[in-house]
Amino acid sequence: MERDISQRELAERFLTLIQGNAVLKLPGAHDGLAARMAQLAGFEALYLSGAAYTASRALPDLGIVGSGELADRARELIRATGLPLLVDIDTGFGGVLNAARTAKEMVEAKVAAVQLEDQDLPKKCGHLNGKKLVTPEEMVQKIRVIKEVCPSLVVVARTDAKDAEGIDAAISRARRYVEAGADAIFPEALSTEEEFRRFAAAIEAPLLANMTEFGRTPYYTVRQFEEWGYRMVLFPVTSLRVAAKAYELVFRDIMEHGTQVGALDRMLTRKELYEAIRYYDYEKLDAGIAATVLPGTTEGRER
Ligand SMILES: C[C@](O)(C(=O)O)[C@H](CC(=O)O)C(=O)O
């Protein structure tokens, strides 16, 4: 099990990572196991995506879940890994006071950083049409209040303005968000290298690029974003999409062939799964549990 680590420590680690030499790759991890797999692959920080979180509950990403539910999932990821987590809190789930309360709940869950966007409710995925925005003043107020009530929480302010108001308006909003205390800026749904470069040249704050699939941003690499001045790159829904496709295929296999045998080489083995969830560490804590020997092997563990 992870050593107990404070929210402040995790937030500091997140800030150190975005100020470090290498660009920070942030994979979306929609549940504790996805978070552990990302950690084992070497990622140093994680993202809890609103789109992936809601999709994992078969819900649309329209801002209809509650902040308490999201905080529970965030807590699960942090408990599983002890890694700094950036959480997508959408609009803060309402007005200024809702955003403040959401931020408090995130700090209580030991979330290092939140991503707050300037859309109005009902919010939409940033890569879709027909988004409605709040005024820059309302967004500024949300950022100020979050910084006032949760000074240790890192705030990544996202602007969705490019589509509705144009790139210059998005840049001007972002400048105001930095003045209001945002620690980093996330320009959403930019669609050309020129836009990414222009944004980076205009904003004096760490920047985040969103490399989501099937959206408006072409498939640029982490290296390209880094070259254009970005400090963080998100892969928000990737793991959820891949996982869902994998179980769709195996469900079809079982339906069609009456066996899952053809899919065994696409599965985590029992051993790999137990190692990922640190099964043996838990077992060791209770001397009353018989030491597990994996079926078909002599492999077990010494107590
Ligand atoms: C980043 C994002 O807010 C998310 O919830 O992960 C989404 C991702 C997506 O829907 O592909 C977004 O609005 O870009």
The ligand as a Gaussian input file, in Angstrom:
#p B3LYP/6-31G(d) Opt

LIG

0 1
 C      -10.722000      16.707000     -21.952000
 C      -12.158000      16.355000     -21.817000
 O      -12.827000      17.409000     -21.186000
 C      -12.338000      15.138000     -20.911000
 O      -13.417000      15.063000     -20.299000
 O      -11.461000      14.309000     -20.845000
 C      -12.851000      16.036000     -23.160000
 C      -12.237000      14.872000     -23.906000
 C      -13.104000      14.305000     -25.027000
 O      -14.343000      14.352000     -24.931000
 O      -12.536000      13.768000     -25.973000
 C      -12.889000      17.322000     -23.992000
 O      -13.845000      18.087000     -23.805000
 O      -11.968000      17.561000     -24.780000

